Amino acid sequence: MDYKQYLKAWFVLSVAAFGVFYGVAAGQWGWFPKPQLQRAWNQAEATLTDNPFSFLVPQVYRQHGGQSYKPQAVQPGVTLLSSMWKDAGSWKPQVRVIGRDGEKLHEWHIEDDLFSAESYVHGTHLYPNGHLVVNVEYVGTARLDPSGDVVWKLPRRTHHSVTRAEDRTLWIPSQTGDPTTKYAGLAEAVLPEQILHVSPDGDVLESLDLIQILFENGLERYIFEQHGPRPKGELLHLNDVESLGSSMASAYPLFEAGDLLVSLRDLHLVFVLDPETRTIKWHAHGPFLRQHDPDFAGEGKIGVFDNRPDGTRRGHVLGGSRIVVLRPPSDTAMVHYPNPRSDTFYTEAGGKWQRLENGNLLLTEAQAGRVVEVDSAGDVLWEWIHEPAGAKVPQVLDGTRYPFSHRQVEAWAQR
């Protein structure tokens, strides 16, 4: 080996040694670029753990498209879907409105440059005029007009759900990207999680810190019960917020209009919060497992999408997912669906349910790429299943029925 090779080898080893030293020092003392790398890792981790792109999941149902089995019993309206579709050869997030036969009536393409980041849509609200609010998961929230042009956007790591209150404001889950040790009683760094109260114009009116609220209300025990004596990282996994409307409030004597129904998936915890006093008025820990989408179901009831993941492909051990109903202040649960004569359904993660005006249920079986309408007897009235890609199918994270006519949707293209 000549002196040039020796010099080259010495240089490479010196750079490698310095890289190791600097990497350890950056991690220990927070030198550049630790904060930037940490934010990048947090974003990647959130995306990979909640929906590991893996948005393509094993196909469950062989048919695809829209199908009515009892057309006269189906709740009228159009159905909003958020998922991934092939666009110019690559998978892109889209939101579509479809008719009863599965025909596409309108769509919004969620472009990568909306927030200069690629993710998927999880959480939507559709207005009668064709404006759409979307959460680009763990990246931000935007309001789009019918043509997809941006009305406003909020780059705040929002995720999972968008709920419009009676005063036209929005309640949206959010997460801070940087771990913190600011909470008294938590020794390790944890990810703060918030509920954002957002104006109709996209401005943040207030931010409710959920870990702090749990401590203030004496419910911090659920954190330690689930995560052990030194909890760290993401503790709660806030996945839904719903505001109680005044037309329904009289049926809930414990609550008042404007109270918030909140779901913390990783604590198996659902509670009702007064956002003004930060008081938790009622909570239920179980009988659900890694639940989604609790709703005020009327008649004093709260319904919950109980995922019940058990490690099997279709929930064979615990019997699949279900809709359970509670009536506060009791924690006793009644299984609303499925019943003994209906088919089982299952999604390990994700999932939504909607009680329709005629009493039917609309269920989003997210990891099967399926949205299905069932009646009180458990019979399937209508379903839509995503077109497969080989032996897999894209997940569908939102299926919502809106009382809009085809003519009303067609008019959006004229705006």
Buried (B, 14 or more C-beta within 10 A) or exposed (E): EEEEEEEEEEEEEEEEEEEEEEEEEBEEEEEEEBEEEBBEEBBEBBBEEBBEEEBBBEBBBEEBEBBBEEEEBBBEBBBBBBBBBEEEEEBBBBBBBBBBEBEEBBEBEBEEEBBEBBBBBBBBBBBEEBBBBBBBBBBBBBBBBBEBEEEBBBBBBBBBBBBBBEEEBBBBBBBBBEBEEEBEEBEEBBBBBBBBBBEEEBEBEEBBBBBBBBBEBEBBEBBBEBBEEEBBEBBBBBBBBBBBEEEBBEBBEEBBBBBBBBBBBBBBBBBBBBBEEEEBBBBBBEBBBBBBBBBBBEEBBBBBBBBBBBEEEBBEEBEBBBBBBBBBEEBEBEBBBBEEEBEEBBBBBBBBBBBBEEEBBBBBBBBBBBBBBBBEEBBBBBBBBBEBBEEBBBBBBBBBBBEBEBEBBEBBEEE
